[in-house]
């Protein structure tokens, strides 16, 4: 009798183990390993393509681009005449400002490099922001020309003028692109 009870309990325990291993775990939502009889694309071949039921997808290779940004701050000295052409500081530049024809012309020069800023009218410009034009300046416009082994004209940008007792007037500019047979970038201050 003991042998029969032991056998029945062993069979019941084995059946419980089989049933537990083939059912869905209700607490985690995961499907247990199982087989199905439908093959890929409905071919009917018995396979076990994905025992956990998660779809297979081809890994996607994604190219990444790294961009590096450099911030440059240009500090302009507004107490003396100083300027850079293509980032190179000119040494000991001189400056002047005077009426010439129907315009007021401000010059900054260092050797053969000359910056010429032309304002409308025959008197020194008043304090303000002057938009650079490649034509004849009027109103709150000015012309901007760089001479450096050739003539290079700016078509856009601004010149900030601070009027004071002469020779305390300043014309300050930054990142002015001058074009001709090549291009040059000019920044600085001319005190006239």
N, CA and C atoms as an extended XYZ file, in Angstrom:
576
Properties=species:S:1:pos:R:3:atomname:S:1:resname:S:1:resid:I:1 pbc="F F F"
N         0.801       -1.165        0.000 N   UNK     1
C         0.000        0.000        0.000 CA  UNK     1
C         0.863        1.256        0.000 C   UNK     1
N         1.914        1.244        0.790 N   UNK     2
C         2.816        2.383        0.814 CA  UNK     2
C         3.430        2.594       -0.554 C   UNK     2
N         3.705        1.515       -1.245 N   UNK     3
C         4.324        1.594       -2.555 CA  UNK     3
C         3.347        2.219       -3.535 C   UNK     3
N         2.090        1.936       -3.458 N   UNK     4
C         1.076        2.476       -4.358 CA  UNK     4
C         0.896        3.979       -4.101 C   UNK     4
N         0.817        4.393       -2.858 N   UNK     5
C         0.660        5.805       -2.514 CA  UNK     5
C         1.902        6.577       -2.986 C   UNK     5
N         3.061        6.014       -2.816 N   UNK     6
C         4.295        6.648       -3.261 CA  UNK     6
C         4.305        6.814       -4.772 C   UNK     6
N         3.866        5.799       -5.502 N   UNK     7
C         3.826        5.838       -6.958 CA  UNK     7
C         2.831        6.897       -7.420 C   UNK     7
N         1.642        6.958       -6.822 N   UNK     8
C         0.620        7.939       -7.210 CA  UNK     8
C         1.122        9.360       -6.934 C   UNK     8
N         1.733        9.562       -5.798 N   UNK     9
C         2.275       10.881       -5.457 CA  UNK     9
C         3.390       11.269       -6.414 C   UNK     9
N         4.248       10.307       -6.789 N   UNK    10
C         5.344       10.581       -7.717 CA  UNK    10
C         4.804       10.968       -9.084 C   UNK    10
N         3.770       10.261       -9.567 N   UNK    11
C         3.172       10.562      -10.872 CA  UNK    11
C         2.516       11.944      -10.823 C   UNK    11
N         1.785       12.237       -9.752 N   UNK    12
C         1.123       13.532       -9.606 CA  UNK    12
C         2.160       14.652       -9.568 C   UNK    12
N         3.253       14.466       -8.869 N   UNK    13
C         4.310       15.455       -8.792 CA  UNK    13
C         4.949       15.673      -10.161 C   UNK    13
N         5.195       14.605      -10.909 N   UNK    14
C         5.773       14.712      -12.246 CA  UNK    14
C         4.820       15.460      -13.176 C   UNK    14
N         3.500       15.147      -13.092 N   UNK    15
C         2.503       15.841      -13.924 CA  UNK    15
C         2.460       17.321      -13.587 C   UNK    15
N         2.520       17.681      -12.334 N   UNK    16
C         2.526       19.081      -11.917 CA  UNK    16
C         3.755       19.795      -12.460 C   UNK    16
N         4.904       19.137      -12.425 N   UNK    17
C         6.134       19.730      -12.927 CA  UNK    17
C         6.029       20.001      -14.425 C   UNK    17
N         5.462       19.063      -15.178 N   UNK    18
C         5.305       19.236      -16.626 CA  UNK    18
C         4.329       20.376      -16.909 C   UNK    18
N         3.217       20.412      -16.215 N   UNK    19
C         2.204       21.442      -16.435 CA  UNK    19
C         2.782       22.821      -16.095 C   UNK    19
N         3.515       22.937      -15.019 N   UNK    20
C         4.096       24.213      -14.606 CA  UNK    20
C         5.140       24.698      -15.608 C   UNK    20
N         5.883       23.785      -16.224 N   UNK    21
C         6.933       24.187      -17.148 CA  UNK    21
C         6.378       24.602      -18.501 C   UNK    21
N         5.145       24.272      -18.838 N   UNK    22
C         4.585       24.578      -20.148 CA  UNK    22
C         3.544       25.688      -20.110 C   UNK    22
N         3.329       26.327      -19.001 N   UNK    23
C         2.309       27.369      -18.932 CA  UNK    23
C         2.963       28.734      -18.818 C   UNK    23
N         2.177       29.768      -19.100 N   UNK    24
C         2.642       31.136      -19.039 CA  UNK    24
C         2.741       31.558      -17.576 C   UNK    24
N         3.816       32.255      -17.250 N   UNK    25
C         4.008       32.765      -15.907 CA  UNK    25
C         3.107       33.990      -15.767 C   UNK    25
N         2.137       33.909      -14.914 N   UNK    26
C         1.148       34.973      -14.812 CA  UNK    26
C         1.681       36.217      -14.109 C   UNK    26
N         2.798       36.140      -13.406 N   UNK    27
C         3.292       37.306      -12.675 CA  UNK    27
C         4.242       38.148      -13.507 C   UNK    27
N         4.999       37.552      -14.428 N   UNK    28
C         5.968       38.333      -15.189 CA  UNK    28
C         5.521       38.594      -16.612 C   UNK    28
N         4.528       37.884      -17.108 N   UNK    29
C         4.044       38.089      -18.465 CA  UNK    29
C         4.911       37.443      -19.522 C   UNK    29
N         5.936       36.697      -19.146 N   UNK    30
C         6.804       36.056      -20.119 CA  UNK    30
C         6.242       34.698      -20.507 C   UNK    30
N         6.384       34.340      -21.773 N   UNK    31
C         5.949       33.040      -22.257 CA  UNK    31
C         7.079       32.056      -22.054 C   UNK    31
N         6.739       30.872      -21.542 N   UNK    32
C         7.749       29.849      -21.322 CA  UNK    32
C         8.085       29.176      -22.642 C   UNK    32
N         9.199       28.443      -22.674 N   UNK    33
C         9.656       27.777      -23.880 CA  UNK    33
C         8.608       26.789      -24.370 C   UNK    33
N         8.335       26.843      -25.656 N   UNK    34
C         7.375       25.925      -26.251 CA  UNK    34
C         7.668       25.801      -27.730 C   UNK    34
N         7.004       24.871      -28.406 N   UNK    35
C         7.201       24.643      -29.826 CA  UNK    35
C         5.894       24.914      -30.552 C   UNK    35
N         5.967       25.228      -31.824 N   UNK    36
C         4.755       25.338      -32.615 CA  UNK    36
C         4.993       24.705      -33.962 C   UNK    36
N         3.934       24.413      -34.649 N   UNK    37
C         4.085       23.611      -35.853 CA  UNK    37
C         3.937       24.414      -37.136 C   UNK    37
N         3.983       25.718      -37.071 N   UNK    38
C         3.921       26.489      -38.306 CA  UNK    38
C         5.315       26.992      -38.587 C   UNK    38
N         5.829       26.687      -39.751 N   UNK    39
C         7.185       27.081      -40.111 CA  UNK    39
C         7.231       28.498      -40.650 C   UNK    39
N         8.383       28.929      -41.049 N   UNK    40
C         8.535       30.274      -41.590 CA  UNK    40
C         7.679       30.453      -42.845 C   UNK    40
N         7.026       31.576      -42.961 N   UNK    41
C         6.167       31.916      -44.091 CA  UNK    41
C         5.079       30.881      -44.332 C   UNK    41
N         4.594       30.203      -43.293 N   UNK    42
C         3.485       29.256      -43.421 CA  UNK    42
C         3.835       27.977      -44.146 C   UNK    42
N         5.113       27.546      -44.102 N   UNK    43
C         5.506       26.350      -44.846 CA  UNK    43
C         5.029       25.064      -44.203 C   UNK    43
N         4.628       25.126      -42.930 N   UNK    44
C         4.114       23.941      -42.264 CA  UNK    44
C         5.179       23.079      -41.644 C   UNK    44
N         6.458       23.440      -41.773 N   UNK    45
C         7.543       22.666      -41.190 CA  UNK    45
C         7.611       22.963      -39.701 C   UNK    45
N         7.805       21.932      -38.893 N   UNK    46
C         7.894       22.126      -37.452 CA  UNK    46
C         9.235       22.745      -37.117 C   UNK    46
N         9.192       23.910      -36.465 N   UNK    47
C        10.416       24.618      -36.108 CA  UNK    47
C        10.265       25.247      -34.733 C   UNK    47
N        11.340       25.712      -34.192 N   UNK    48
C        11.325       26.482      -32.955 CA  UNK    48
C        12.112       27.773      -33.234 C   UNK    48
N        11.532       28.690      -34.017 N   UNK    49
C        12.301       29.854      -34.447 CA  UNK    49
C        12.569       30.862      -33.343 C   UNK    49
N        11.684       30.965      -32.392 N   UNK    50
C        11.837       31.973      -31.364 CA  UNK    50
C        11.076       31.510      -30.138 C   UNK    50
N        11.692       30.769      -29.249 N   UNK    51
C        10.980       30.137      -28.156 CA  UNK    51
C        10.338       31.115      -27.170 C   UNK    51
N        10.808       32.372      -27.086 N   UNK    52
C        10.223       33.313      -26.138 CA  UNK    52
C         9.201       34.247      -26.773 C   UNK    52
N         8.922       34.080      -28.055 N   UNK    53
C         7.871       34.832      -28.710 CA  UNK    53
C         8.216       36.266      -29.062 C   UNK    53
N         9.478       36.681      -28.897 N   UNK    54
C         9.829       38.050      -29.269 CA  UNK    54
C        10.201       38.076      -30.743 C   UNK    54
N         9.740       39.074      -31.462 N   UNK    55
C        10.038       39.119      -32.899 CA  UNK    55
C        11.511       39.380      -33.150 C   UNK    55
N        12.013       38.796      -34.227 N   UNK    56
C        13.403       38.982      -34.599 CA  UNK    56
C        13.486       40.130      -35.586 C   UNK    56
N        14.462       40.972      -35.408 N   UNK    57
C        14.681       42.032      -36.384 CA  UNK    57
C        16.169       42.140      -36.650 C   UNK    57
N        16.500       42.531      -37.858 N   UNK    58
C        17.892       42.695      -38.243 CA  UNK    58
C        18.439       43.919      -37.530 C   UNK    58
N        19.589       43.792      -36.906 N   UNK    59
C        20.160       44.959      -36.230 CA  UNK    59
C        20.402       46.091      -37.221 C   UNK    59
N        20.112       47.303      -36.819 N   UNK    60
C        20.307       48.476      -37.659 CA  UNK    60
C        21.571       49.179      -37.221 C   UNK    60
N        22.440       49.470      -38.186 N   UNK    61
C        23.665       50.202      -37.906 CA  UNK    61
C        23.374       51.669      -38.153 C   UNK    61
N        23.608       52.476      -37.154 N   UNK    62
C        23.337       53.899      -37.259 CA  UNK    62
C        24.659       54.645      -37.204 C   UNK    62
N        24.908       55.441      -38.234 N   UNK    63
C        26.126       56.253      -38.253 CA  UNK    63
C        25.911       57.461      -37.359 C   UNK    63
N        26.924       57.806      -36.607 N   UNK    64
C        26.818       58.978      -35.748 CA  UNK    64
C        27.823       60.023      -36.193 C   UNK    64
N        27.461       61.273      -36.009 N   UNK    65
C        28.332       62.380      -36.356 CA  UNK    65
C        28.618       63.164      -35.091 C   UNK    65
N        29.871       63.467      -34.891 N   UNK    66
C        30.258       64.265      -33.740 CA  UNK    66
C        30.595       65.657      -34.225 C   UNK    66
N        29.957       66.659      -33.622 N   UNK    67
C        30.207       68.038      -33.987 CA  UNK    67
C        30.894       68.730      -32.820 C   UNK    67
N        31.974       69.417      -33.140 N   UNK    68
C        32.695       70.166      -32.125 CA  UNK    68
C        32.509       71.644      -32.415 C   UNK    68
N        32.082       72.389      -31.433 N   UNK    69
C        31.873       73.818      -31.589 CA  UNK    69
C        32.927       74.550      -30.781 C   UNK    69
N        33.572       75.508      -31.425 N   UNK    70
C        34.573       76.309      -30.754 CA  UNK    70
C        34.054       77.728      -30.664 C   UNK    70
N        33.977       78.254      -29.473 N   UNK    71
C        33.561       79.634      -29.283 CA  UNK    71
C        34.806       80.492      -29.125 C   UNK    71
N        34.892       81.559      -29.937 N   UNK    72
C        36.030       82.452      -29.879 CA  UNK    72
C        35.527       83.835      -29.500 C   UNK    72
N        36.112       84.409      -28.510 N   UNK    73
C        35.758       85.762      -28.102 CA  UNK    73
C        36.901       86.673      -28.492 C   UNK    73
N        36.590       87.689      -29.278 N   UNK    74
C        37.595       88.651      -29.678 CA  UNK    74
C        37.410       89.877      -28.803 C   UNK    74
N        38.427       90.200      -28.048 N   UNK    75
C        38.387       91.381      -27.209 CA  UNK    75
C        39.036       92.514      -27.974 C   UNK    75
N        38.283       93.579      -28.204 N   UNK    76
C        38.799       94.693      -28.971 CA  UNK    76
C        39.189       95.816      -28.027 C   UNK    76
N        40.406       96.268      -28.180 N   UNK    77
C        40.913       97.390      -27.396 CA  UNK    77
C        40.394       98.660      -28.060 C   UNK    77
N        39.564       99.431      -27.358 N   UNK    78
C        38.999      100.645      -27.942 CA  UNK    78
C        39.728      101.908      -27.488 C   UNK    78
N        40.846      101.774      -26.787 N   UNK    79
C        41.575      102.951      -26.314 CA  UNK    79
C        42.694      103.353      -27.270 C   UNK    79
N        43.078      102.461      -28.174 N   UNK    80
C        44.116      102.771      -29.165 CA  UNK    80
C        43.698      102.201      -30.510 C   UNK    80
N        44.371      102.655      -31.553 N   UNK    81
C        44.121      102.078      -32.866 CA  UNK    81
C        44.794      100.718      -32.913 C   UNK    81
N        44.001       99.687      -33.224 N   UNK    82
C        44.529       98.325      -33.338 CA  UNK    82
C        43.574       97.542      -34.216 C   UNK    82
N        44.111       96.672      -35.035 N   UNK    83
C        43.240       95.835      -35.859 CA  UNK    83
C        43.956       94.570      -36.289 C   UNK    83
N        43.148       93.578      -36.657 N   UNK    84
C        43.684       92.310      -37.159 CA  UNK    84
C        43.137       92.069      -38.557 C   UNK    84
N        43.964       91.451      -39.375 N   UNK    85
C        43.545       91.008      -40.711 CA  UNK    85
C        43.759       89.506      -40.734 C   UNK    85
N        42.687       88.765      -40.918 N   UNK    86
C        42.710       87.299      -40.912 CA  UNK    86
C        43.320       86.764      -39.606 C   UNK    86
N        43.019       87.440      -38.499 N   UNK    87
C        43.465       86.989      -37.189 CA  UNK    87
C        44.858       87.413      -36.802 C   UNK    87
N        45.590       88.079      -37.710 N   UNK    88
C        46.952       88.528      -37.416 CA  UNK    88
C        46.924       89.998      -37.026 C   UNK    88
N        47.410       90.300      -35.834 N   UNK    89
C        47.420       91.679      -35.341 CA  UNK    89
C        48.468       92.494      -36.099 C   UNK    89
N        48.069       93.682      -36.510 N   UNK    90
C        48.998       94.585      -37.184 CA  UNK    90
C        49.748       95.375      -36.112 C   UNK    90
N        51.032       95.601      -36.347 N   UNK    91
C        51.844       96.254      -35.312 CA  UNK    91
C        51.906       97.763      -35.534 C   UNK    91
N        51.741       98.498      -34.446 N   UNK    92
C        51.849       99.953      -34.404 CA  UNK    92
C        51.069      100.666      -35.512 C   UNK    92
N        49.786      100.410      -35.643 N   UNK    93
C        49.036      101.093      -36.695 CA  UNK    93
C        48.809      102.570      -36.361 C   UNK    93
N        48.698      103.375      -37.394 N   UNK    94
C        48.399      104.793      -37.224 CA  UNK    94
C        46.971      105.040      -37.672 C   UNK    94
N        46.439      106.225      -37.353 N   UNK    95
C        45.053      106.533      -37.711 CA  UNK    95
C        44.902      108.002      -38.019 C   UNK    95
N        43.889      108.292      -38.850 N   UNK    96
C        43.540      109.678      -39.143 CA  UNK    96
C        42.095      109.732      -39.579 C   UNK    96
N        41.529      110.912      -39.498 N   UNK    97
C        40.170      111.128      -39.963 CA  UNK    97
C        40.036      112.538      -40.473 C   UNK    97
N        39.521      112.695      -41.697 N   UNK    98
C        39.420      114.035      -42.278 CA  UNK    98
C        38.397      114.032      -43.404 C   UNK    98
N        37.881      115.235      -43.686 N   UNK    99
C        36.967      115.391      -44.819 CA  UNK    99
C        37.749      115.205      -46.107 C   UNK    99
N        37.125      114.525      -47.064 N   UNK   100
C        37.755      114.293      -48.364 CA  UNK   100
C        36.648      114.334      -49.402 C   UNK   100
N        36.600      115.399      -50.187 N   UNK   101
C        35.515      115.559      -51.151 CA  UNK   101
C        34.211      115.777      -50.389 C   UNK   101
N        33.198      114.988      -50.678 N   UNK   102
C        31.916      115.107      -49.990 CA  UNK   102
C        31.748      114.093      -48.878 C   UNK   102
N        32.833      113.440      -48.450 N   UNK   103
C        32.759      112.389      -47.426 CA  UNK   103
C        33.746      112.664      -46.307 C   UNK   103
N        33.551      111.944      -45.184 N   UNK   104
C        34.517      111.948      -44.087 CA  UNK   104
C        35.188      110.583      -44.107 C   UNK   104
N        36.521      110.569      -44.239 N   UNK   105
C        37.265      109.321      -44.399 CA  UNK   105
C        38.131      109.069      -43.170 C   UNK   105
N        37.984      107.870      -42.599 N   UNK   106
C        38.792      107.425      -41.465 CA  UNK   106
C        39.757      106.373      -41.996 C   UNK   106
N        41.047      106.543      -41.686 N   UNK   107
C        42.074      105.603      -42.145 CA  UNK   107
C        42.782      104.978      -40.952 C   UNK   107
N        43.025      103.687      -41.035 N   UNK   108
C        43.885      102.962      -40.111 CA  UNK   108
C        44.944      102.299      -40.965 C   UNK   108
N        46.213      102.501      -40.648 N   UNK   109
C        47.277      101.986      -41.518 CA  UNK   109
C        48.390      101.347      -40.703 C   UNK   109
N        48.930      100.265      -41.257 N   UNK   110
C        50.082       99.595      -40.685 CA  UNK   110
C        50.909       99.077      -41.854 C   UNK   110
N        52.001       99.808      -42.162 N   UNK   111
C        52.802       99.426      -43.327 CA  UNK   111
C        51.978       99.608      -44.594 C   UNK   111
N        51.899       98.563      -45.400 N   UNK   112
C        51.135       98.648      -46.653 CA  UNK   112
C        49.664       98.268      -46.473 C   UNK   112
N        49.274       97.915      -45.268 N   UNK   113
C        47.886       97.530      -45.002 CA  UNK   113
C        47.115       98.768      -44.548 C   UNK   113
N        46.027       99.072      -45.257 N   UNK   114
C        45.235      100.267      -44.967 CA  UNK   114
C        43.762       99.878      -44.869 C   UNK   114
N        43.111      100.370      -43.816 N   UNK   115
C        41.658      100.244      -43.672 CA  UNK   115
C        41.080      101.626      -43.927 C   UNK   115
N        40.131      101.723      -44.844 N   UNK   116
C        39.487      102.999      -45.151 CA  UNK   116
C        37.997      102.865      -44.895 C   UNK   116
N        37.482      103.710      -43.988 N   UNK   117
C        36.052      103.723      -43.670 CA  UNK   117
C        35.523      105.087      -44.107 C   UNK   117
N        34.553      105.075      -45.010 N   UNK   118
C        34.026      106.312      -45.578 CA  UNK   118
C        32.614      106.556      -45.071 C   UNK   118
N        32.391      107.751      -44.462 N   UNK   119
C        31.086      108.133      -43.931 CA  UNK   119
C        30.504      109.255      -44.794 C   UNK   119
N        29.177      109.355      -44.879 N   UNK   120
C        28.584      110.456      -45.652 CA  UNK   120
C        28.769      111.797      -44.912 C   UNK   120
N        28.896      112.870      -45.664 N   UNK   121
C        29.055      114.196      -45.061 CA  UNK   121
C        30.511      114.546      -44.862 C   UNK   121
N        30.762      115.806      -44.551 N   UNK   122
C        32.146      116.281      -44.431 CA  UNK   122
C        32.604      116.447      -42.996 C   UNK   122
N        31.753      116.109      -42.028 N   UNK   123
C        32.176      116.189      -40.628 CA  UNK   123
C        32.238      114.787      -40.034 C   UNK   123
N        32.963      114.693      -38.927 N   UNK   124
C        33.116      113.384      -38.265 CA  UNK   124
C        31.739      112.820      -37.924 C   UNK   124
N        31.544      111.505      -38.094 N   UNK   125
C        30.226      110.909      -37.819 CA  UNK   125
C        29.873      110.989      -36.337 C   UNK   125
N        28.583      111.062      -36.052 N   UNK   126
C        28.127      111.092      -34.659 CA  UNK   126
C        28.073      109.668      -34.116 C   UNK   126
N        27.913      109.528      -32.810 N   UNK   127
C        27.832      108.223      -32.161 CA  UNK   127
C        26.667      107.433      -32.745 C   UNK   127
N        26.941      106.173      -33.090 N   UNK   128
C        25.883      105.330      -33.628 CA  UNK   128
C        26.433      104.105      -34.323 C   UNK   128
N        25.512      103.314      -34.853 N   UNK   129
C        25.861      102.107      -35.602 CA  UNK   129
C        25.660      102.398      -37.080 C   UNK   129
N        26.685      102.132      -37.867 N   UNK   130
C        26.655      102.399      -39.306 CA  UNK   130
C        26.738      101.074      -40.058 C   UNK   130
N        25.762      100.832      -40.914 N   UNK   131
C        25.742       99.610      -41.724 CA  UNK   131
C        26.672       99.770      -42.910 C   UNK   131
N        27.479       98.759      -43.158 N   UNK   132
C        28.431       98.800      -44.262 CA  UNK   132
C        27.687       98.549      -45.572 C   UNK   132
N        28.001       99.369      -46.565 N   UNK   133
C        27.435       99.210      -47.895 CA  UNK   133
C        28.572       99.184      -48.910 C   UNK   133
N        28.373       98.490      -50.019 N   UNK   134
C        29.402       98.465      -51.062 CA  UNK   134
C        29.218       99.633      -52.030 C   UNK   134
N        28.089      100.338      -51.916 N   UNK   135
C        27.842      101.508      -52.762 CA  UNK   135
C        28.274      102.779      -52.058 C   UNK   135
N        27.730      103.896      -52.517 N   UNK   136
C        28.012      105.184      -51.896 CA  UNK   136
C        27.200      105.288      -50.613 C   UNK   136
N        27.863      105.519      -49.474 N   UNK   137
C        27.128      105.550      -48.205 CA  UNK   137
C        26.251      106.803      -48.063 C   UNK   137
N        25.062      106.592      -47.487 N   UNK   138
C        24.152      107.685      -47.161 CA  UNK   138
C        23.586      107.419      -45.777 C   UNK   138
N        23.089      108.457      -45.119 N   UNK   139
C        22.435      108.279      -43.817 CA  UNK   139
C        23.341      107.606      -42.807 C   UNK   139
N        22.867      106.463      -42.266 N   UNK   140
C        23.661      105.732      -41.258 CA  UNK   140
C        24.378      104.544      -41.898 C   UNK   140
N        25.007      104.810      -43.033 N   UNK   141
C        25.803      103.799      -43.745 CA  UNK   141
C        27.247      104.260      -43.819 C   UNK   141
N        28.127      103.326      -44.113 N   UNK   142
C        29.529      103.648      -44.349 CA  UNK   142
C        30.096      102.656      -45.360 C   UNK   142
N        31.180      103.057      -45.999 N   UNK   143
C        31.906      102.160      -46.890 CA  UNK   143
C        33.111      101.617      -46.144 C   UNK   143
N        33.557      100.412      -46.506 N   UNK   144
C        34.678       99.789      -45.808 CA  UNK   144
C        35.569       99.118      -46.847 C   UNK   144
N        36.822       99.569      -46.945 N   UNK   145
C        37.768       99.029      -47.933 CA  UNK   145
C        39.064       98.651      -47.218 C   UNK   145
N        39.589       97.478      -47.542 N   UNK   146
C        40.893       97.024      -47.052 CA  UNK   146
C        41.849       97.021      -48.232 C   UNK   146
N        43.018       97.633      -48.058 N   UNK   147
C        44.075       97.561      -49.057 CA  UNK   147
C        45.199       96.744      -48.448 C   UNK   147
N        45.501       95.622      -49.087 N   UNK   148
C        46.538       94.710      -48.598 CA  UNK   148
C        47.076       93.942      -49.800 C   UNK   148
N        47.899       94.612      -50.629 N   UNK   149
C        48.389       93.987      -51.858 CA  UNK   149
C        47.287       93.897      -52.906 C   UNK   149
N        46.203       94.562      -52.710 N   UNK   150
C        45.029       94.589      -53.579 CA  UNK   150
C        43.927       95.328      -52.848 C   UNK   150
N        42.824       95.541      -53.530 N   UNK   151
C        41.704       96.249      -52.907 CA  UNK   151
C        40.594       95.261      -52.623 C   UNK   151
N        40.116       95.248      -51.376 N   UNK   152
C        39.095       94.316      -50.915 CA  UNK   152
C        37.966       95.121      -50.273 C   UNK   152
N        36.765       94.966      -50.795 N   UNK   153
C        35.614       95.757      -50.351 CA  UNK   153
C        34.660       94.907      -49.530 C   UNK   153
N        34.150       95.513      -48.446 N   UNK   154
C        33.136       94.836      -47.627 CA  UNK   154
C        31.762       95.240      -48.150 C   UNK   154
N        30.820       94.295      -48.102 N   UNK   155
C        29.455       94.561      -48.559 CA  UNK   155
C        28.445       94.522      -47.422 C   UNK   155
N        28.868       94.035      -46.247 N   UNK   156
C        27.946       93.960      -45.120 CA  UNK   156
C        28.732       94.016      -43.817 C   UNK   156
N        27.996       94.181      -42.723 N   UNK   157
C        28.602       94.296      -41.411 CA  UNK   157
C        28.246       95.643      -40.819 C   UNK   157
N        28.779       95.913      -39.642 N   UNK   158
C        28.515       97.193      -38.988 CA  UNK   158
C        29.798       97.781      -38.422 C   UNK   158
N        29.800       99.120      -38.352 N   UNK   159
C        30.869       99.867      -37.687 CA  UNK   159
C        30.188      100.676      -36.599 C   UNK   159
N        30.653      100.519      -35.374 N   UNK   160
C        30.117      101.280      -34.244 CA  UNK   160
C        31.017      102.472      -33.989 C   UNK   160
N        30.421      103.665      -34.027 N   UNK   161
C        31.180      104.899      -33.839 CA  UNK   161
C        30.839      105.488      -32.472 C   UNK   161
N        31.885      105.903      -31.762 N   UNK   162
C        31.717      106.644      -30.520 CA  UNK   162
C        32.377      107.994      -30.729 C   UNK   162
N        31.563      109.052      -30.732 N   UNK   163
C        32.089      110.401      -30.944 CA  UNK   163
C        32.519      110.991      -29.610 C   UNK   163
N        33.667      111.630      -29.631 N   UNK   164
C        34.209      112.296      -28.444 CA  UNK   164
C        35.062      113.454      -28.942 C   UNK   164
N        35.715      114.131      -28.039 N   UNK   165
C        36.600      115.217      -28.452 CA  UNK   165
C        37.765      114.632      -29.237 C   UNK   165
N        38.061      115.229      -30.383 N   UNK   166
C        39.130      114.736      -31.241 CA  UNK   166
C        40.452      114.809      -30.484 C   UNK   166
N        41.307      113.877      -30.491 N   UNK   167
C        41.296      112.636      -31.262 CA  UNK   167
C        40.691      111.472      -30.499 C   UNK   167
N        39.551      111.634      -29.901 N   UNK   168
C        38.955      110.569      -29.099 CA  UNK   168
C        37.851      109.800      -29.800 C   UNK   168
N        37.557      110.124      -31.061 N   UNK   169
C        36.523      109.381      -31.781 CA  UNK   169
C        37.028      107.972      -32.080 C   UNK   169
N        36.128      106.984      -31.987 N   UNK   170
C        36.518      105.609      -32.312 CA  UNK   170
C        35.529      104.994      -33.280 C   UNK   170
N        36.045      104.192      -34.159 N   UNK   171
C        35.240      103.366      -35.073 CA  UNK   171
C        35.644      101.925      -34.786 C   UNK   171
N        34.697      101.126      -34.298 N   UNK   172
C        34.987       99.743      -33.906 CA  UNK   172
C        34.228       98.795      -34.822 C   UNK   172
N        34.875       97.720      -35.227 N   UNK   173
C        34.293       96.760      -36.165 CA  UNK   173
C        34.800       95.373      -35.821 C   UNK   173
N        34.026       94.348      -36.194 N   UNK   174
C        34.418       92.976      -35.863 CA  UNK   174
C        33.930       92.011      -36.935 C   UNK   174
N        34.826       91.160      -37.393 N   UNK   175
C        34.468       90.103      -38.350 CA  UNK   175
C        33.991       90.627      -39.690 C   UNK   175
N        34.553       91.725      -40.165 N   UNK   176
C        34.140       92.310      -41.441 CA  UNK   176
C        34.817       91.529      -42.565 C   UNK   176
N        34.002       90.956      -43.443 N   UNK   177
C        34.518       90.179      -44.575 CA  UNK   177
C        34.723       91.101      -45.759 C   UNK   177
N        35.984       91.231      -46.209 N   UNK   178
C        36.339       92.066      -47.350 CA  UNK   178
C        36.717       91.150      -48.505 C   UNK   178
N        36.096       91.376      -49.664 N   UNK   179
C        36.313       90.486      -50.808 CA  UNK   179
C        36.897       91.244      -51.985 C   UNK   179
N        37.666       90.515      -52.777 N   UNK   180
C        38.274       91.019      -54.011 CA  UNK   180
C        38.781       89.801      -54.751 C   UNK   180
N        40.080       89.778      -55.060 N   UNK   181
C        40.660       88.597      -55.699 CA  UNK   181
C        40.731       87.434      -54.719 C   UNK   181
N        40.622       87.730      -53.416 N   UNK   182
C        40.513       86.737      -52.350 CA  UNK   182
C        39.673       87.393      -51.254 C   UNK   182
N        39.567       86.766      -50.110 N   UNK   183
C        38.756       87.327      -49.027 CA  UNK   183
C        39.593       87.452      -47.760 C   UNK   183
N        39.309       88.501      -46.989 N   UNK   184
C        40.007       88.753      -45.731 CA  UNK   184
C        38.983       89.171      -44.676 C   UNK   184
N        39.221       88.804      -43.435 N   UNK   185
C        38.348       89.187      -42.332 CA  UNK   185
C        39.106       90.174      -41.452 C   UNK   185
N        38.429       91.312      -41.158 N   UNK   186
C        39.071       92.406      -40.446 CA  UNK   186
C        38.274       92.717      -39.170 C   UNK   186
N        38.985       92.913      -38.057 N   UNK   187
C        38.385       93.311      -36.781 CA  UNK   187
C        39.291       94.336      -36.132 C   UNK   187
N        38.707       95.243      -35.336 N   UNK   188
C        39.541       96.170      -34.589 CA  UNK   188
C        38.873       97.488      -34.292 C   UNK   188
N        39.710       98.468      -33.942 N   UNK   189
C        39.286       99.823      -33.613 CA  UNK   189
C        40.247      100.811      -34.256 C   UNK   189
N        39.678      101.859      -34.837 N   UNK   190
C        40.486      102.972      -35.325 CA  UNK   190
C        40.098      104.181      -34.495 C   UNK   190
N        41.084      104.757      -33.807 N   UNK   191
C        40.853      105.931      -32.978 CA  UNK   191
C        41.425      107.129      -33.726 C   UNK   191
N        40.541      108.095      -34.055 N   UNK   192
C        40.967      109.218      -34.901 CA  UNK   192
C        40.612      110.556      -34.270 C   UNK   192
